[in-house]
């Protein structure tokens, strides 16, 4: 660690006032504070100092996302080989490498566009480069189908960073989760590339790996089948394992559960929000079970982006509720609304991303009423009217 610090110490004079690279001071600060925990602390006001800063928190969330990402890469390859009928002849490495090569461009586009805009914005404003996109940059490729074109992804990332983040003041000031904004932008601007039966399986070979599938090949997700009136021929275990068509990182409950454990053990994510999302979803799916929906509560909770959204997106500390009571209410509303949208609107069989978007919208209002209620109760205890 001292060797890394020495490298930055030698480079620092060139980026300080009067140095030949002074114009890129914010870029240098961004890389330095990512590699090393800064020694600077606030000098005024009442503050709580902790051993971990936001960049370390974001890095831990990225680590928690790794199981879902790696499984998603394998599943992309699995779906291509299975669709072509050549899965039995392919090795594990071939299947994974195909998925890796198919997903990697989406990750690169997400980071290049998003971080590029953040770097440019920081340079223009003369501010420190913020770290929020470290997590958004990897979540975004995981919540889109493999068939989404790269240019659409780049356009959506640019829209999200500019209009849903930087325009509000940057990391910590945004009302909506940037990854949710990308998903919503793509769904409403280019619905044919975000839903339907043609976007869930990669249809071309890559560097000799995988298969070129026939033109017009279709494959529906389990939720898509339900929307069409067909009950999926899958057990809950099959759904939880996740070797099914779906968005890249959302299909495996086991991979998502590993990430959830990491977030909960490290105390980064709110267990109250996470638990209440599942409770809201379970209750509402039980209400609809049988009559309006052929799926059981367990099937609803393991299909689509429900679990991924509950673990990695509803728990976003910036756009979710801050109060303890508010977190329960916020999570329950998201879980319940996701199932309502799924069951009541056949044109939008997923539901989770729209529910989180709505939850982001009302989170400040929930916190406001919770705080006002607490103030009122304390005044009554003190005998003040």
FIGU-409470 format. One record per residue (C-alpha): x, y, z. Coordinates in steps of 0.25 Angstrom, whole numbers. Layout:
// residues N
atom east->X, north->Y, up->Z;
...
***
This chain:
// residues 385
atom east->0, north->0, up->0;
atom east->12, north->9, up->3;
atom east->17, north->7, up->-11;
atom east->4, north->11, up->-17;
atom east->4, north->24, up->-8;
atom east->18, north->27, up->-12;
atom east->14, north->27, up->-27;
atom east->2, north->36, up->-25;
atom east->11, north->45, up->-16;
atom east->21, north->47, up->-28;
atom east->10, north->50, up->-38;
atom east->3, north->60, up->-29;
atom east->12, north->72, up->-32;
atom east->8, north->72, up->-47;
atom east->-7, north->72, up->-44;
atom east->-6, north->83, up->-33;
atom east->-8, north->98, up->-35;
atom east->3, north->102, up->-44;
atom east->6, north->88, up->-49;
atom east->6, north->85, up->-64;
atom east->-6, north->76, up->-62;
atom east->-14, north->85, up->-53;
atom east->-26, north->85, up->-62;
atom east->-27, north->70, up->-59;
atom east->-27, north->71, up->-44;
atom east->-41, north->65, up->-42;
atom east->-37, north->53, up->-50;
atom east->-25, north->51, up->-42;
atom east->-33, north->52, up->-29;
atom east->-43, north->42, up->-34;
atom east->-32, north->31, up->-37;
atom east->-25, north->34, up->-24;
atom east->-37, north->34, up->-15;
atom east->-42, north->21, up->-22;
atom east->-28, north->14, up->-19;
atom east->-26, north->20, up->-5;
atom east->-35, north->24, up->6;
atom east->-32, north->39, up->7;
atom east->-27, north->45, up->20;
atom east->-35, north->58, up->19;
atom east->-47, north->60, up->28;
atom east->-57, north->71, up->30;
atom east->-53, north->83, up->38;
atom east->-66, north->89, up->42;
atom east->-79, north->85, up->47;
atom east->-84, north->72, up->54;
atom east->-79, north->60, up->47;
atom east->-78, north->45, up->49;
atom east->-65, north->39, up->44;
atom east->-64, north->25, up->40;
atom east->-53, north->16, up->35;
atom east->-60, north->13, up->22;
atom east->-63, north->24, up->12;
atom east->-73, north->24, up->0;
atom east->-63, north->19, up->-10;
atom east->-60, north->6, up->-1;
atom east->-75, north->4, up->0;
atom east->-77, north->5, up->-15;
atom east->-66, north->-5, up->-17;
atom east->-72, north->-15, up->-7;
atom east->-86, north->-14, up->-15;
atom east->-78, north->-17, up->-28;
atom east->-72, north->-29, up->-21;
atom east->-86, north->-33, up->-17;
atom east->-91, north->-32, up->-31;
atom east->-80, north->-42, up->-36;
atom east->-87, north->-55, up->-34;
atom east->-100, north->-50, up->-42;
atom east->-91, north->-44, up->-53;
atom east->-83, north->-57, up->-54;
atom east->-95, north->-66, up->-54;
atom east->-102, north->-57, up->-64;
atom east->-90, north->-58, up->-74;
atom east->-91, north->-73, up->-73;
atom east->-106, north->-73, up->-75;
atom east->-104, north->-65, up->-87;
atom east->-96, north->-75, up->-93;
atom east->-105, north->-86, up->-88;
atom east->-117, north->-81, up->-95;
atom east->-110, north->-79, up->-108;
atom east->-104, north->-93, up->-108;
atom east->-118, north->-99, up->-103;
atom east->-126, north->-92, up->-114;
atom east->-117, north->-98, up->-124;
atom east->-117, north->-112, up->-119;
atom east->-102, north->-112, up->-117;
atom east->-101, north->-111, up->-102;
atom east->-97, north->-126, up->-99;
atom east->-85, north->-124, up->-108;
atom east->-80, north->-111, up->-102;
atom east->-71, north->-110, up->-90;
atom east->-73, north->-101, up->-78;
atom east->-62, north->-92, up->-82;
atom east->-68, north->-91, up->-96;
atom east->-81, north->-87, up->-91;
atom east->-76, north->-77, up->-81;
atom east->-66, north->-71, up->-91;
atom east->-77, north->-68, up->-101;
atom east->-85, north->-61, up->-90;
atom east->-73, north->-54, up->-85;
atom east->-71, north->-48, up->-99;
atom east->-85, north->-45, up->-101;
atom east->-87, north->-37, up->-88;
atom east->-73, north->-30, up->-87;
atom east->-77, north->-20, up->-98;
atom east->-89, north->-16, up->-91;
atom east->-81, north->-14, up->-78;
atom east->-70, north->-6, up->-85;
atom east->-81, north->3, up->-92;
atom east->-88, north->6, up->-79;
atom east->-75, north->10, up->-72;
atom east->-69, north->17, up->-83;
atom east->-81, north->26, up->-86;
atom east->-85, north->28, up->-71;
atom east->-71, north->30, up->-65;
atom east->-67, north->39, up->-78;
atom east->-79, north->48, up->-75;
atom east->-76, north->49, up->-60;
atom east->-61, north->52, up->-63;
atom east->-65, north->62, up->-73;
atom east->-75, north->68, up->-64;
atom east->-65, north->69, up->-52;
atom east->-55, north->76, up->-61;
atom east->-65, north->86, up->-66;
atom east->-70, north->89, up->-52;
atom east->-56, north->88, up->-45;
atom east->-62, north->78, up->-35;
atom east->-57, north->65, up->-30;
atom east->-61, north->53, up->-38;
atom east->-72, north->45, up->-31;
atom east->-72, north->30, up->-29;
atom east->-87, north->27, up->-30;
atom east->-86, north->21, up->-44;
atom east->-76, north->10, up->-40;
atom east->-89, north->2, up->-36;
atom east->-98, north->7, up->-46;
atom east->-88, north->4, up->-57;
atom east->-89, north->-11, up->-54;
atom east->-104, north->-12, up->-50;
atom east->-108, north->-6, up->-63;
atom east->-103, north->-17, up->-72;
atom east->-109, north->-27, up->-63;
atom east->-123, north->-22, up->-64;
atom east->-125, north->-22, up->-79;
atom east->-127, north->-33, up->-89;
atom east->-115, north->-38, up->-96;
atom east->-121, north->-34, up->-109;
atom east->-121, north->-19, up->-106;
atom east->-112, north->-12, up->-116;
atom east->-100, north->-5, up->-111;
atom east->-104, north->9, up->-117;
atom east->-117, north->9, up->-110;
atom east->-110, north->5, up->-97;
atom east->-100, north->17, up->-99;
atom east->-111, north->27, up->-101;
atom east->-119, north->22, up->-89;
atom east->-107, north->23, up->-80;
atom east->-104, north->37, up->-85;
atom east->-118, north->41, up->-82;
atom east->-118, north->35, up->-68;
atom east->-105, north->41, up->-64;
atom east->-109, north->55, up->-69;
atom east->-123, north->56, up->-66;
atom east->-125, north->47, up->-54;
atom east->-112, north->50, up->-47;
atom east->-103, north->61, up->-50;
atom east->-115, north->71, up->-53;
atom east->-119, north->69, up->-38;
atom east->-105, north->71, up->-33;
atom east->-98, north->58, up->-34;
atom east->-96, north->46, up->-25;
atom east->-104, north->47, up->-13;
atom east->-114, north->57, up->-19;
atom east->-121, north->49, up->-29;
atom east->-136, north->46, up->-27;
atom east->-136, north->34, up->-36;
atom east->-127, north->22, up->-37;
atom east->-118, north->24, up->-50;
atom east->-119, north->9, up->-53;
atom east->-134, north->9, up->-52;
atom east->-135, north->22, up->-61;
atom east->-127, north->14, up->-72;
atom east->-137, north->2, up->-71;
atom east->-149, north->12, up->-72;
atom east->-143, north->20, up->-83;
atom east->-140, north->8, up->-91;
atom east->-154, north->1, up->-89;
atom east->-162, north->13, up->-92;
atom east->-153, north->18, up->-104;
atom east->-150, north->5, up->-110;
atom east->-160, north->-6, up->-105;
atom east->-157, north->-16, up->-116;
atom east->-143, north->-17, up->-111;
atom east->-146, north->-18, up->-96;
atom east->-158, north->-28, up->-97;
atom east->-164, north->-39, up->-106;
atom east->-159, north->-52, up->-110;
atom east->-146, north->-48, up->-118;
atom east->-137, north->-41, up->-109;
atom east->-134, north->-51, up->-98;
atom east->-124, north->-60, up->-106;
atom east->-111, north->-56, up->-112;
atom east->-113, north->-60, up->-127;
atom east->-100, north->-59, up->-133;
atom east->-87, north->-67, up->-131;
atom east->-75, north->-59, up->-126;
atom east->-60, north->-62, up->-130;
atom east->-64, north->-77, up->-133;
atom east->-72, north->-79, up->-120;
atom east->-87, north->-81, up->-120;
atom east->-96, north->-82, up->-131;
atom east->-103, north->-74, up->-142;
atom east->-118, north->-76, up->-139;
atom east->-129, north->-75, up->-150;
atom east->-134, north->-62, up->-153;
atom east->-147, north->-59, up->-145;
atom east->-143, north->-69, up->-134;
atom east->-152, north->-66, up->-122;
atom east->-151, north->-70, up->-107;
atom east->-160, north->-64, up->-96;
atom east->-157, north->-62, up->-82;
atom east->-166, north->-70, up->-72;
atom east->-173, north->-57, up->-68;
atom east->-175, north->-54, up->-83;
atom east->-181, north->-68, up->-84;
atom east->-190, north->-64, up->-72;
atom east->-194, north->-51, up->-79;
atom east->-198, north->-59, up->-92;
atom east->-207, north->-69, up->-83;
atom east->-197, north->-80, up->-83;
atom east->-192, north->-86, up->-69;
atom east->-177, north->-89, up->-69;
atom east->-173, north->-103, up->-68;
atom east->-163, north->-100, up->-58;
atom east->-161, north->-104, up->-43;
atom east->-158, north->-93, up->-33;
atom east->-144, north->-99, up->-32;
atom east->-142, north->-98, up->-47;
atom east->-146, north->-83, up->-46;
atom east->-137, north->-81, up->-34;
atom east->-125, north->-87, up->-41;
atom east->-127, north->-78, up->-52;
atom east->-123, north->-85, up->-65;
atom east->-135, north->-78, up->-72;
atom east->-137, north->-67, up->-82;
atom east->-137, north->-53, up->-75;
atom east->-129, north->-41, up->-73;
atom east->-114, north->-44, up->-72;
atom east->-112, north->-43, up->-56;
atom east->-126, north->-45, up->-51;
atom east->-129, north->-60, up->-53;
atom east->-121, north->-67, up->-42;
atom east->-127, north->-66, up->-28;
atom east->-115, north->-73, up->-22;
atom east->-105, north->-64, up->-28;
atom east->-113, north->-52, up->-24;
atom east->-114, north->-58, up->-10;
atom east->-99, north->-58, up->-9;
atom east->-98, north->-43, up->-12;
atom east->-109, north->-41, up->-2;
atom east->-101, north->-48, up->9;
atom east->-89, north->-39, up->6;
atom east->-97, north->-26, up->7;
atom east->-104, north->-30, up->20;
atom east->-92, north->-36, up->27;
atom east->-84, north->-23, up->24;
atom east->-96, north->-14, up->28;
atom east->-96, north->-7, up->14;
atom east->-111, north->-10, up->10;
atom east->-123, north->-9, up->19;
atom east->-129, north->-22, up->23;
atom east->-142, north->-15, up->27;
atom east->-144, north->-10, up->12;
atom east->-140, north->-23, up->7;
atom east->-149, north->-32, up->16;
atom east->-161, north->-23, up->14;
atom east->-160, north->-23, up->-1;
atom east->-161, north->-38, up->-1;
atom east->-172, north->-38, up->10;
atom east->-180, north->-28, up->1;
atom east->-178, north->-37, up->-11;
atom east->-182, north->-49, up->-4;
atom east->-194, north->-44, up->2;
atom east->-199, north->-38, up->-11;
atom east->-196, north->-50, up->-19;
atom east->-204, north->-58, up->-9;
atom east->-216, north->-49, up->-11;
atom east->-215, north->-51, up->-26;
atom east->-212, north->-66, up->-26;
atom east->-221, north->-75, up->-33;
atom east->-231, north->-65, up->-39;
atom east->-223, north->-55, up->-46;
atom east->-209, north->-61, up->-46;
atom east->-205, north->-76, up->-49;
atom east->-192, north->-74, up->-41;
atom east->-190, north->-76, up->-26;
atom east->-184, north->-66, up->-17;
atom east->-171, north->-74, up->-17;
atom east->-171, north->-73, up->-32;
atom east->-174, north->-59, up->-33;
atom east->-162, north->-56, up->-23;
atom east->-152, north->-64, up->-31;
atom east->-156, north->-60, up->-45;
atom east->-152, north->-47, up->-53;
atom east->-144, north->-36, up->-46;
atom east->-152, north->-37, up->-33;
atom east->-140, north->-42, up->-25;
atom east->-129, north->-34, up->-32;
atom east->-137, north->-21, up->-30;
atom east->-140, north->-24, up->-15;
atom east->-125, north->-27, up->-12;
atom east->-118, north->-17, up->-21;
atom east->-127, north->-6, up->-25;
atom east->-138, north->-4, up->-15;
atom east->-127, north->-3, up->-4;
atom east->-119, north->8, up->-11;
atom east->-116, north->18, up->1;
atom east->-118, north->30, up->-7;
atom east->-132, north->28, up->-14;
atom east->-138, north->20, up->-3;
atom east->-144, north->24, up->11;
atom east->-134, north->28, up->22;
atom east->-143, north->26, up->34;
atom east->-145, north->12, up->40;
atom east->-160, north->12, up->39;
atom east->-160, north->18, up->25;
atom east->-151, north->7, up->20;
atom east->-162, north->-3, up->24;
atom east->-173, north->5, up->17;
atom east->-164, north->8, up->5;
atom east->-160, north->-7, up->3;
atom east->-174, north->-12, up->5;
atom east->-180, north->-3, up->-5;
atom east->-169, north->-7, up->-15;
atom east->-172, north->-21, up->-13;
atom east->-187, north->-20, up->-14;
atom east->-187, north->-11, up->-26;
atom east->-177, north->-20, up->-34;
atom east->-187, north->-31, up->-33;
atom east->-199, north->-22, up->-36;
atom east->-193, north->-18, up->-49;
atom east->-189, north->-32, up->-53;
atom east->-203, north->-37, up->-51;
atom east->-212, north->-26, up->-55;
atom east->-204, north->-21, up->-67;
atom east->-201, north->-32, up->-77;
atom east->-193, north->-22, up->-86;
atom east->-182, north->-20, up->-75;
atom east->-180, north->-34, up->-69;
atom east->-168, north->-31, up->-61;
atom east->-173, north->-19, up->-51;
atom east->-161, north->-18, up->-42;
atom east->-153, north->-7, up->-49;
atom east->-166, north->2, up->-50;
atom east->-169, north->-1, up->-35;
atom east->-155, north->3, up->-31;
atom east->-156, north->16, up->-39;
atom east->-169, north->19, up->-33;
atom east->-163, north->16, up->-19;
atom east->-152, north->26, up->-22;
atom east->-162, north->36, up->-25;
atom east->-169, north->35, up->-12;
atom east->-158, north->32, up->-2;
atom east->-155, north->47, up->2;
atom east->-170, north->48, up->5;
atom east->-170, north->35, up->13;
atom east->-158, north->40, up->21;
atom east->-165, north->54, up->23;
atom east->-177, north->48, up->29;
atom east->-169, north->38, up->38;
atom east->-161, north->50, up->44;
atom east->-173, north->59, up->46;
atom east->-180, north->47, up->53;
atom east->-168, north->45, up->62;
atom east->-167, north->60, up->65;
atom east->-182, north->60, up->69;
atom east->-180, north->48, up->78;
atom east->-168, north->54, up->85;
atom east->-175, north->67, up->87;
atom east->-187, north->60, up->93;
atom east->-178, north->52, up->103;
atom east->-172, north->65, up->107;
atom east->-186, north->71, up->110;
atom east->-184, north->82, up->98;
atom east->-195, north->85, up->89;
***
